[in-house]
Amino acid sequence: MQTTSATEITCRVDGNIDPKTADEEGEMIVFLKTSEEAQCEIETCQWTWTDDVPEVTAMSTEFDTTADEEGWNLVIEGTGFTGDQDSVSLEVGGTAQTGVAVTATTATFRISDVAAETLTDLFLYFPVGLPAGHSFVAAGATLEPKLTQISPNEGSVGGTEITATVHGVGTATTGLQLVNANGESICQSLSITAYATVKCVTNAADFGAEAG
């Protein structure tokens, strides 16, 4: 992650840099395309590693039905959490999810944009960086598809295009069907156009569905 302006460079320090031990110091040097290196002109370019970081002890999923919009949350538990929902971030597959709340012991994120119900390539960043116990987050999670809305709610006996909101599925999800009470597919064609957004053209004279 990096942003630049005429006077400022913002980046995330690579967590794989070795060796690094608590209280170890070093000087930061910026390398630019137009010159070999940009030396620091003042005494504030010293970097010190710290092991005073939050610790994650557990992660779970919960389906939130209390918010204005229903959806899946990831709830991360631990100790020493710092920051708020704007400064603590969760990325799934390189895409930032929506922060809901951060306390000293929990960080909650709404899953708002993922490719599929199996969540992999997860990274949780606090203002100080990756937490201890990040393996709980990196292990990922699996979401159950939840059908929460169909629009329109009535259709033609000749077949109707409907949009279903199914939290927990993305454009890489396979095998999804919308079925009626008898377990029969109601769609003659189905596509997932974005996270939680399913387009279905219903079979003639068949309407009413659930996700399966």
DRENPA-3360 file (N, C-alpha, C; in nm, 2 decimals, always signed):
BEGIN
1 = MQTTSATE = +0.09/-0.12/+0.00/+0.00/+0.00/+0.00/+0.09/+0.12/+0.00 ~ +0.07/+0.21/-0.10/+0.15/+0.33/-0.10/+0.08/+0.45/-0.17 ~ +0.09/+0.57/-0.12/+0.04/+0.69/-0.18/+0.15/+0.79/-0.18 ~ +0.15/+0.87/-0.28/+0.26/+0.97/-0.29/+0.20/+1.11/-0.33 ~ +0.27/+1.21/-0.28/+0.24/+1.35/-0.33/+0.37/+1.42/-0.35 ~ +0.37/+1.55/-0.37/+0.49/+1.62/-0.39/+0.58/+1.63/-0.27 ~ +0.52/+1.61/-0.15/+0.59/+1.63/-0.03/+0.58/+1.51/+0.07 ~ +0.51/+1.40/+0.03/+0.49/+1.29/+0.13/+0.47/+1.16/+0.06;
9 = ITCRVDGN = +0.53/+1.06/+0.12/+0.52/+0.92/+0.07/+0.46/+0.84/+0.19 ~ +0.35/+0.76/+0.16/+0.30/+0.68/+0.27/+0.30/+0.53/+0.22 ~ +0.36/+0.44/+0.30/+0.37/+0.30/+0.26/+0.36/+0.22/+0.39 ~ +0.33/+0.09/+0.36/+0.33/-0.01/+0.47/+0.46/-0.09/+0.47 ~ +0.52/-0.09/+0.59/+0.65/-0.16/+0.60/+0.63/-0.31/+0.58 ~ +0.72/-0.37/+0.50/+0.71/-0.52/+0.47/+0.73/-0.60/+0.60 ~ +0.63/-0.68/+0.63/+0.64/-0.76/+0.75/+0.75/-0.87/+0.74 ~ +0.80/-0.90/+0.62/+0.90/-1.00/+0.61/+1.04/-0.96/+0.62;
17 = IDPKTADE = +1.06/-0.83/+0.65/+1.20/-0.78/+0.66/+1.27/-0.85/+0.78 ~ +1.39/-0.90/+0.75/+1.47/-0.96/+0.85/+1.61/-0.90/+0.85 ~ +1.69/-0.89/+0.96/+1.63/-0.93/+1.10/+1.56/-0.81/+1.16 ~ +1.47/-0.84/+1.25/+1.40/-0.73/+1.32/+1.37/-0.78/+1.46 ~ +1.42/-0.70/+1.56/+1.39/-0.73/+1.70/+1.34/-0.60/+1.76 ~ +1.28/-0.62/+1.87/+1.22/-0.50/+1.94/+1.34/-0.41/+1.98 ~ +1.31/-0.28/+1.96/+1.40/-0.17/+2.00/+1.52/-0.16/+1.90 ~ +1.52/-0.24/+1.80/+1.63/-0.23/+1.69/+1.60/-0.10/+1.61;
25 = EGEMIVFL = +1.70/-0.02/+1.59/+1.69/+0.10/+1.51/+1.76/+0.10/+1.38 ~ +1.71/+0.18/+1.29/+1.77/+0.20/+1.16/+1.73/+0.33/+1.10 ~ +1.80/+0.37/+0.99/+1.76/+0.49/+0.93/+1.69/+0.47/+0.80 ~ +1.58/+0.55/+0.78/+1.50/+0.53/+0.66/+1.56/+0.62/+0.54 ~ +1.58/+0.55/+0.43/+1.63/+0.62/+0.31/+1.53/+0.60/+0.19 ~ +1.49/+0.70/+0.12/+1.40/+0.70/+0.01/+1.48/+0.69/-0.12 ~ +1.44/+0.59/-0.21/+1.50/+0.59/-0.34/+1.40/+0.63/-0.44 ~ +1.44/+0.73/-0.52/+1.35/+0.79/-0.62/+1.40/+0.75/-0.76;
33 = KTSEEAQC = +1.31/+0.76/-0.86/+1.34/+0.73/-1.00/+1.44/+0.83/-1.05 ~ +1.43/+0.95/-1.00/+1.51/+1.06/-1.06/+1.65/+1.08/-1.00 ~ +1.68/+1.00/-0.89/+1.81/+1.01/-0.82/+1.83/+0.88/-0.75 ~ +1.96/+0.85/-0.72/+1.99/+0.73/-0.66/+1.93/+0.71/-0.52 ~ +1.93/+0.81/-0.44/+1.87/+0.81/-0.31/+1.84/+0.95/-0.25 ~ +1.74/+0.96/-0.17/+1.71/+1.09/-0.10/+1.75/+1.08/+0.04 ~ +1.86/+1.13/+0.08/+1.91/+1.12/+0.22/+1.82/+1.21/+0.31 ~ +1.81/+1.17/+0.44/+1.73/+1.25/+0.53/+1.81/+1.37/+0.58;
41 = EIETCQWT = +1.74/+1.49/+0.58/+1.81/+1.61/+0.61/+1.79/+1.65/+0.76 ~ +1.71/+1.58/+0.83/+1.69/+1.61/+0.97/+1.70/+1.49/+1.05 ~ +1.68/+1.50/+1.19/+1.71/+1.38/+1.27/+1.58/+1.31/+1.31 ~ +1.48/+1.31/+1.22/+1.36/+1.24/+1.25/+1.34/+1.12/+1.16 ~ +1.44/+1.07/+1.09/+1.43/+0.96/+1.00/+1.47/+0.82/+1.06 ~ +1.49/+0.82/+1.19/+1.52/+0.69/+1.25/+1.39/+0.61/+1.27 ~ +1.41/+0.48/+1.24/+1.30/+0.39/+1.26/+1.33/+0.29/+1.37 ~ +1.23/+0.26/+1.46/+1.26/+0.17/+1.57/+1.15/+0.06/+1.56;
49 = WTDDVPEV = +1.19/-0.07/+1.56/+1.09/-0.18/+1.56/+1.03/-0.19/+1.70 ~ +0.91/-0.23/+1.71/+0.84/-0.26/+1.83/+0.77/-0.39/+1.83 ~ +0.76/-0.45/+1.94/+0.68/-0.57/+1.95/+0.55/-0.55/+2.04 ~ +0.53/-0.42/+2.07/+0.41/-0.38/+2.14/+0.29/-0.37/+2.05 ~ +0.23/-0.48/+2.01/+0.13/-0.48/+1.91/+0.00/-0.56/+1.96 ~ -0.11/-0.53/+1.91/-0.23/-0.60/+1.95/-0.22/-0.76/+1.93 ~ -0.30/-0.84/+2.00/-0.29/-0.98/+1.98/-0.43/-1.03/+1.95 ~ -0.44/-1.11/+1.84/-0.57/-1.18/+1.80/-0.57/-1.32/+1.86;
57 = TAMSTEFD = -0.69/-1.35/+1.92/-0.70/-1.48/+1.98/-0.81/-1.57/+1.92 ~ -0.90/-1.51/+1.84/-1.01/-1.59/+1.78/-1.08/-1.50/+1.67 ~ -1.14/-1.57/+1.57/-1.22/-1.50/+1.47/-1.34/-1.59/+1.44 ~ -1.46/-1.53/+1.42/-1.58/-1.60/+1.39/-1.66/-1.52/+1.30 ~ -1.76/-1.59/+1.24/-1.86/-1.52/+1.15/-1.99/-1.51/+1.22 ~ -2.07/-1.40/+1.19/-2.20/-1.39/+1.24/-2.29/-1.32/+1.14 ~ -2.41/-1.36/+1.12/-2.50/-1.29/+1.03/-2.58/-1.19/+1.10 ~ -2.56/-1.06/+1.07/-2.62/-0.95/+1.13/-2.75/-0.92/+1.08;
65 = TTADEEGW = -2.85/-0.92/+1.16/-2.99/-0.89/+1.12/-3.04/-0.76/+1.19 ~ -2.95/-0.69/+1.26/-3.00/-0.57/+1.33/-2.97/-0.45/+1.26 ~ -2.88/-0.45/+1.16/-2.84/-0.33/+1.09/-2.94/-0.29/+0.98 ~ -2.93/-0.17/+0.93/-3.02/-0.13/+0.82/-3.02/-0.23/+0.70 ~ -2.90/-0.28/+0.67/-2.88/-0.38/+0.57/-2.82/-0.51/+0.63 ~ -2.89/-0.62/+0.61/-2.84/-0.74/+0.67/-2.71/-0.79/+0.60 ~ -2.63/-0.87/+0.66/-2.51/-0.92/+0.60/-2.42/-0.99/+0.69 ~ -2.32/-1.06/+0.64/-2.22/-1.13/+0.72/-2.12/-1.04/+0.78;
73 = NLVIEGTG = -2.09/-1.06/+0.90/-1.98/-0.99/+0.97/-1.87/-1.09/+1.01 ~ -1.74/-1.04/+1.00/-1.63/-1.12/+1.07/-1.60/-1.05/+1.20 ~ -1.60/-1.12/+1.31/-1.58/-1.07/+1.44/-1.44/-1.12/+1.49 ~ -1.35/-1.03/+1.51/-1.21/-1.07/+1.55/-1.19/-1.03/+1.69 ~ -1.15/-1.13/+1.78/-1.13/-1.11/+1.92/-0.99/-1.11/+1.96 ~ -0.95/-1.04/+2.07/-0.82/-1.04/+2.11/-0.80/-0.94/+2.22 ~ -0.68/-0.88/+2.24/-0.64/-0.79/+2.34/-0.56/-0.68/+2.29 ~ -0.57/-0.56/+2.35/-0.48/-0.45/+2.32/-0.51/-0.39/+2.18;
81 = FTGDQDSV = -0.64/-0.40/+2.13/-0.67/-0.34/+2.00/-0.67/-0.19/+2.02 ~ -0.62/-0.13/+1.91/-0.61/+0.02/+1.91/-0.67/+0.07/+1.78 ~ -0.71/+0.20/+1.77/-0.77/+0.25/+1.65/-0.92/+0.24/+1.65 ~ -0.98/+0.27/+1.53/-1.12/+0.27/+1.51/-1.15/+0.21/+1.38 ~ -1.28/+0.21/+1.34/-1.32/+0.14/+1.21/-1.26/+0.21/+1.09 ~ -1.21/+0.33/+1.10/-1.15/+0.40/+0.99/-1.00/+0.37/+0.98 ~ -0.93/+0.34/+1.09/-0.79/+0.32/+1.09/-0.75/+0.18/+1.10 ~ -0.84/+0.09/+1.13/-0.81/-0.06/+1.13/-0.88/-0.12/+1.01;
89 = SLEVGGTA = -0.81/-0.19/+0.93/-0.86/-0.24/+0.81/-0.85/-0.39/+0.79 ~ -0.94/-0.45/+0.72/-0.94/-0.59/+0.69/-0.95/-0.61/+0.54 ~ -0.85/-0.68/+0.48/-0.85/-0.70/+0.34/-0.87/-0.85/+0.31 ~ -0.96/-0.88/+0.22/-0.99/-1.02/+0.18/-0.96/-1.02/+0.03 ~ -0.86/-1.10/-0.01/-0.82/-1.11/-0.15/-0.78/-0.98/-0.21 ~ -0.72/-0.89/-0.12/-0.67/-0.76/-0.17/-0.78/-0.65/-0.17 ~ -0.90/-0.68/-0.13/-1.01/-0.59/-0.13/-1.05/-0.55/+0.02 ~ -1.05/-0.42/+0.05/-1.09/-0.38/+0.18/-1.23/-0.40/+0.21;
97 = QTGVAVTA = -1.27/-0.45/+0.33/-1.40/-0.47/+0.37/-1.45/-0.35/+0.46 ~ -1.57/-0.35/+0.50/-1.63/-0.23/+0.56/-1.61/-0.25/+0.72 ~ -1.54/-0.15/+0.78/-1.53/-0.15/+0.92/-1.66/-0.12/+0.99 ~ -1.70/-0.19/+1.10/-1.82/-0.17/+1.17/-1.79/-0.10/+1.31 ~ -1.70/-0.17/+1.38/-1.67/-0.12/+1.52/-1.54/-0.18/+1.56 ~ -1.46/-0.10/+1.64/-1.34/-0.16/+1.70/-1.34/-0.11/+1.85 ~ -1.32/-0.21/+1.94/-1.30/-0.19/+2.08/-1.17/-0.24/+2.12 ~ -1.14/-0.24/+2.25/-1.01/-0.29/+2.30/-0.99/-0.44/+2.28;
105 = TTATFRIS = -1.11/-0.51/+2.26/-1.10/-0.65/+2.26/-1.17/-0.71/+2.13 ~ -1.24/-0.63/+2.05/-1.30/-0.69/+1.93/-1.29/-0.59/+1.82 ~ -1.28/-0.65/+1.70/-1.29/-0.57/+1.57/-1.39/-0.64/+1.48 ~ -1.49/-0.56/+1.44/-1.60/-0.62/+1.36/-1.60/-0.56/+1.22 ~ -1.61/-0.64/+1.12/-1.61/-0.60/+0.98/-1.73/-0.66/+0.90 ~ -1.79/-0.58/+0.82/-1.90/-0.63/+0.73/-1.84/-0.68/+0.60 ~ -1.87/-0.80/+0.57/-1.82/-0.85/+0.44/-1.90/-0.79/+0.33 ~ -1.83/-0.70/+0.25/-1.90/-0.62/+0.15/-1.86/-0.64/+0.01;
113 = DVAAETLT = -1.75/-0.71/-0.01/-1.70/-0.74/-0.15/-1.60/-0.85/-0.15 ~ -1.64/-0.97/-0.17/-1.55/-1.09/-0.18/-1.59/-1.17/-0.30 ~ -1.50/-1.25/-0.35/-1.53/-1.33/-0.48/-1.61/-1.45/-0.46 ~ -1.60/-1.51/-0.34/-1.68/-1.63/-0.32/-1.70/-1.65/-0.17 ~ -1.78/-1.76/-0.13/-1.81/-1.78/+0.01/-1.69/-1.83/+0.09 ~ -1.59/-1.89/+0.03/-1.47/-1.93/+0.10/-1.37/-1.81/+0.10 ~ -1.34/-1.76/+0.22/-1.26/-1.64/+0.23/-1.12/-1.68/+0.26 ~ -1.03/-1.64/+0.17/-0.89/-1.66/+0.18/-0.81/-1.54/+0.16;
121 = DLFLYFPV = -0.68/-1.54/+0.18/-0.59/-1.43/+0.16/-0.64/-1.31/+0.25 ~ -0.65/-1.33/+0.38/-0.70/-1.23/+0.47/-0.58/-1.16/+0.54 ~ -0.59/-1.02/+0.55/-0.49/-0.95/+0.62/-0.56/-0.84/+0.71 ~ -0.53/-0.84/+0.84/-0.58/-0.74/+0.93/-0.47/-0.65/+0.97 ~ -0.50/-0.52/+0.95/-0.40/-0.42/+0.99/-0.45/-0.32/+1.09 ~ -0.37/-0.31/+1.20/-0.40/-0.20/+1.30/-0.31/-0.08/+1.26 ~ -0.32/+0.03/+1.33/-0.23/+0.14/+1.30/-0.09/+0.11/+1.31 ~ -0.05/+0.02/+1.41/+0.09/-0.02/+1.43/+0.13/-0.13/+1.33;
129 = GLPAGHSF = +0.03/-0.20/+1.26/+0.07/-0.30/+1.17/-0.01/-0.43/+1.20 ~ +0.05/-0.54/+1.15/-0.01/-0.67/+1.17/-0.01/-0.71/+1.32 ~ -0.11/-0.77/+1.37/-0.11/-0.81/+1.51/-0.04/-0.94/+1.54 ~ -0.01/-0.97/+1.66/+0.04/-1.10/+1.70/-0.09/-1.19/+1.69 ~ -0.06/-1.32/+1.66/-0.18/-1.41/+1.65/-0.25/-1.39/+1.52 ~ -0.19/-1.33/+1.42/-0.25/-1.31/+1.29/-0.29/-1.44/+1.22 ~ -0.24/-1.55/+1.26/-0.27/-1.68/+1.20/-0.42/-1.71/+1.21 ~ -0.49/-1.66/+1.32/-0.63/-1.68/+1.33/-0.71/-1.61/+1.22;
137 = VAAGATLE = -0.66/-1.50/+1.17/-0.72/-1.43/+1.06/-0.68/-1.49/+0.93 ~ -0.55/-1.52/+0.91/-0.50/-1.58/+0.79/-0.57/-1.71/+0.76 ~ -0.62/-1.78/+0.86/-0.68/-1.91/+0.83/-0.81/-1.90/+0.75 ~ -0.87/-1.78/+0.75/-0.99/-1.76/+0.66/-1.11/-1.81/+0.73 ~ -1.22/-1.81/+0.65/-1.35/-1.85/+0.70/-1.44/-1.89/+0.58 ~ -1.55/-1.95/+0.61/-1.65/-1.99/+0.50/-1.78/-1.93/+0.54 ~ -1.85/-1.87/+0.44/-1.98/-1.81/+0.47/-2.09/-1.90/+0.41 ~ -2.20/-1.91/+0.48/-2.32/-1.98/+0.42/-2.40/-1.88/+0.34;
145 = PKLTQISP = -2.44/-1.91/+0.22/-2.53/-1.82/+0.14/-2.66/-1.79/+0.21 ~ -2.70/-1.67/+0.22/-2.82/-1.62/+0.29/-2.90/-1.54/+0.20 ~ -3.02/-1.59/+0.16/-3.11/-1.52/+0.07/-3.19/-1.42/+0.15 ~ -3.18/-1.29/+0.13/-3.25/-1.19/+0.21/-3.36/-1.11/+0.13 ~ -3.35/-1.11/+0.00/-3.44/-1.03/-0.08/-3.46/-1.08/-0.22 ~ -3.58/-1.07/-0.27/-3.60/-1.09/-0.42/-3.68/-0.98/-0.47 ~ -3.64/-0.92/-0.58/-3.71/-0.81/-0.65/-3.72/-0.84/-0.80 ~ -3.84/-0.83/-0.86/-3.97/-0.81/-0.80/-4.02/-0.93/-0.73;
153 = NEGSVGGT = -4.13/-0.92/-0.65/-4.18/-1.03/-0.57/-4.30/-1.10/-0.64 ~ -4.32/-1.06/-0.76/-4.42/-1.14/-0.84/-4.37/-1.14/-0.99 ~ -4.42/-1.24/-1.06/-4.36/-1.25/-1.20/-4.46/-1.31/-1.30 ~ -4.43/-1.30/-1.42/-4.51/-1.35/-1.53/-4.50/-1.50/-1.54 ~ -4.61/-1.57/-1.58/-4.61/-1.71/-1.60/-4.51/-1.75/-1.72 ~ -4.48/-1.65/-1.80/-4.39/-1.67/-1.91/-4.24/-1.66/-1.87 ~ -4.21/-1.63/-1.75/-4.07/-1.61/-1.70/-4.04/-1.46/-1.67 ~ -3.98/-1.43/-1.57/-3.95/-1.30/-1.52/-3.80/-1.29/-1.48;
161 = EITATVHG = -3.74/-1.17/-1.51/-3.60/-1.15/-1.46/-3.61/-1.09/-1.32 ~ -3.55/-1.16/-1.23/-3.55/-1.11/-1.09/-3.40/-1.09/-1.04 ~ -3.39/-1.00/-0.94/-3.26/-0.99/-0.87/-3.28/-1.03/-0.73 ~ -3.19/-1.13/-0.69/-3.19/-1.18/-0.56/-3.07/-1.13/-0.48 ~ -3.09/-1.09/-0.36/-2.97/-1.06/-0.27/-2.94/-1.18/-0.19 ~ -2.82/-1.23/-0.21/-2.77/-1.36/-0.15/-2.64/-1.32/-0.08 ~ -2.64/-1.29/+0.05/-2.51/-1.26/+0.11/-2.43/-1.38/+0.13 ~ -2.30/-1.37/+0.10/-2.21/-1.48/+0.11/-2.16/-1.54/-0.02;
169 = VGTATTGL = -2.21/-1.49/-0.13/-2.17/-1.54/-0.26/-2.11/-1.43/-0.34 ~ -2.02/-1.46/-0.43/-1.95/-1.36/-0.52/-1.94/-1.42/-0.66 ~ -1.88/-1.34/-0.74/-1.88/-1.37/-0.89/-1.80/-1.50/-0.92 ~ -1.72/-1.55/-0.82/-1.65/-1.68/-0.84/-1.72/-1.80/-0.78 ~ -1.84/-1.77/-0.72/-1.92/-1.88/-0.66/-1.97/-1.97/-0.77 ~ -1.97/-2.10/-0.75/-2.03/-2.19/-0.85/-2.13/-2.28/-0.78 ~ -2.22/-2.33/-0.86/-2.32/-2.43/-0.81/-2.44/-2.37/-0.74 ~ -2.45/-2.24/-0.74/-2.57/-2.17/-0.67/-2.69/-2.19/-0.75;
177 = QLVNANGE = -2.80/-2.22/-0.68/-2.93/-2.23/-0.74/-3.03/-2.16/-0.66 ~ -3.14/-2.10/-0.72/-3.25/-2.06/-0.64/-3.36/-2.16/-0.66 ~ -3.41/-2.21/-0.55/-3.51/-2.32/-0.55/-3.64/-2.29/-0.48 ~ -3.75/-2.36/-0.52/-3.88/-2.34/-0.46/-3.89/-2.43/-0.34 ~ -4.01/-2.43/-0.28/-4.03/-2.51/-0.15/-4.01/-2.66/-0.18 ~ -4.02/-2.70/-0.30/-4.00/-2.85/-0.33/-3.86/-2.88/-0.37 ~ -3.77/-2.78/-0.36/-3.63/-2.80/-0.39/-3.60/-2.80/-0.54 ~ -3.69/-2.75/-0.62/-3.67/-2.74/-0.76/-3.62/-2.61/-0.80;
185 = SICQSLSI = -3.52/-2.60/-0.89/-3.47/-2.48/-0.94/-3.57/-2.39/-1.01 ~ -3.58/-2.26/-0.98/-3.68/-2.18/-1.05/-3.62/-2.10/-1.16 ~ -3.49/-2.11/-1.19/-3.42/-2.03/-1.29/-3.39/-2.11/-1.41 ~ -3.43/-2.05/-1.53/-3.38/-2.10/-1.65/-3.24/-2.05/-1.69 ~ -3.20/-1.94/-1.63/-3.07/-1.89/-1.64/-3.04/-1.81/-1.51 ~ -2.91/-1.82/-1.46/-2.87/-1.75/-1.34/-2.72/-1.70/-1.35 ~ -2.70/-1.58/-1.30/-2.56/-1.53/-1.30/-2.54/-1.44/-1.18 ~ -2.42/-1.44/-1.13/-2.39/-1.36/-1.01/-2.31/-1.24/-1.07;
193 = TAYATVKC = -2.36/-1.12/-1.06/-2.30/-1.01/-1.13/-2.21/-0.93/-1.04 ~ -2.23/-0.94/-0.91/-2.14/-0.87/-0.81/-2.16/-0.95/-0.68 ~ -2.08/-0.91/-0.57/-2.10/-0.97/-0.45/-2.25/-0.96/-0.40 ~ -2.31/-1.07/-0.36/-2.45/-1.08/-0.31/-2.55/-1.04/-0.41 ~ -2.52/-1.03/-0.53/-2.62/-0.99/-0.64/-2.64/-1.10/-0.74 ~ -2.76/-1.16/-0.74/-2.78/-1.28/-0.83/-2.89/-1.24/-0.92 ~ -2.87/-1.26/-1.05/-2.97/-1.23/-1.16/-3.03/-1.37/-1.20 ~ -3.16/-1.38/-1.21/-3.22/-1.50/-1.24/-3.34/-1.47/-1.34;
201 = VTNAADFG = -3.35/-1.55/-1.44/-3.47/-1.55/-1.53/-3.55/-1.67/-1.49 ~ -3.67/-1.65/-1.44/-3.75/-1.77/-1.38/-3.80/-1.85/-1.49 ~ -3.82/-1.98/-1.46/-3.89/-2.07/-1.55/-4.03/-2.03/-1.57 ~ -4.09/-2.06/-1.68/-4.23/-2.03/-1.70/-4.32/-2.09/-1.60 ~ -4.41/-2.01/-1.54/-4.51/-2.05/-1.45/-4.45/-2.11/-1.32 ~ -4.33/-2.05/-1.28/-4.27/-2.10/-1.15/-4.21/-1.98/-1.08 ~ -4.25/-1.95/-0.96/-4.20/-1.84/-0.88/-4.20/-1.87/-0.73 ~ -4.11/-1.80/-0.66/-4.10/-1.82/-0.51/-3.97/-1.91/-0.49;
209 = AEAG = -3.88/-1.86/-0.41/-3.75/-1.92/-0.41/-3.68/-1.91/-0.27 ~ -3.58/-1.99/-0.26/-3.48/-1.99/-0.15/-3.35/-2.03/-0.21 ~ -3.24/-1.98/-0.14/-3.10/-2.01/-0.20/-3.06/-2.15/-0.16 ~ -3.00/-2.22/-0.25/-2.95/-2.35/-0.22/-2.83/-2.39/-0.31;
% end
